[in-house]
Amino acid sequence: MDKVEPILHSLGDNITLIDLMEGNTPGRTGSYVIHAEKPAIIETGTSLSIPYIIAGLEKLKIPLEQIQYVIVTHIHLDHSGGLGSLLTYLPNATVIVHKRGARHLADPSKLIMGARAVYGDKLETLFGRIDPVPADRIQIYEEGQTLDLGNLRKLTFYDTPGHARHHLSIYDSGSRGIFTGDTVGVRYGPEFTGFDFETVFPSTSPSEFDLHAVLESVEKLQNLNPTKIFHGHFGVTKQASYAFERTKETAEAFDRIARSIYYSGIRPRVIEDKLREYMKTDLVDQGFAEDNTAFLDVDLSINAMGLLYMLEMEGKKKKALFKDNTVVSEG
């Protein structure tokens, strides 16, 4: 394994964020280490990020055999693609995942096939190896279940679809914060953008974005009255209410924009361009005069594809329903 110098962010409350350097870019994707009697890691990133996790744990002086839990909020490859490979370094760690994701960790063939449909030949370059997770090391956690990390610190799990149907969010009693993966948007902070502000936009990547589910999940988490949000991408929104309101407002806007211009055969780039217009205007409305939105390029492309997929699937369902109703009426 190549030796790397990890970038660590001490977040207080015995939590450290390890920058996973996704795409060799700081501030893009992170892994959270909870320093507890039973140490836990939340999110692994891709297998390309493993050297950063290992180096981060070494710098934190946490022996690899002491890690008891590795938790993934969902099984998209930028959050869990490296899990199978990482476990070879963590002999005593148990994996915790949503019930819809467990079988795809044990057998990632369909996960890989779906990702290749989106990323094509770039899949290996972006995500590296995707190894299976031994089934006997996987535990499924569902709505309301708790995990005791010792010394009165507990994690409580919540089913939060919208970005993905296999998505968990985790309330941490030690910080009164929630690890939300992609459910409560993407935080664009100075670590990634280079600008002196932070903001939140939603992730509508393929293939399960559902606005109604996003709004329900946000409301569920909002009712927990957390103090902060720990985003998978990237870092902490210290005023949880801001992340909640931004996610609701901008997810609704993304959905509305895509629907307003959609037609059969539309190219993703058309949706992408409209999203960029909205986001640039939104940044100005927030008081951020930066015109350089290159940091949004990758997410804009993926978000546009996700919105287009959603609308195409809705169209297919309507056609099927119309056909079924026609058959019934003719009968």
Secondary structure by P-SEA (a helix, b strand, c coil): cbbbbbbbbbccccbbbbcccccccccccbbbbbbccbbbbcccccccaaaaaaaaaaaaccccccccbbbbcccccccccaaaaaaaacccbbbbbccccccccccaaaaaaaaaaaccccccccccbbbbcccccbbbbcccbbbbccccbbbbbbbcccccccbbbbbbccccccccccccccccccccccccccbbbbbbccccccaaaaaaaaaaaaaacccccccccccccccaaaaaaaaaaaaaaaaaaaaacccccccaaaaaaaaaaaaaaaaaaacccccccccaaaaaaaaaaaaaaaaaaaaaaaaaaaaaaaaaaac
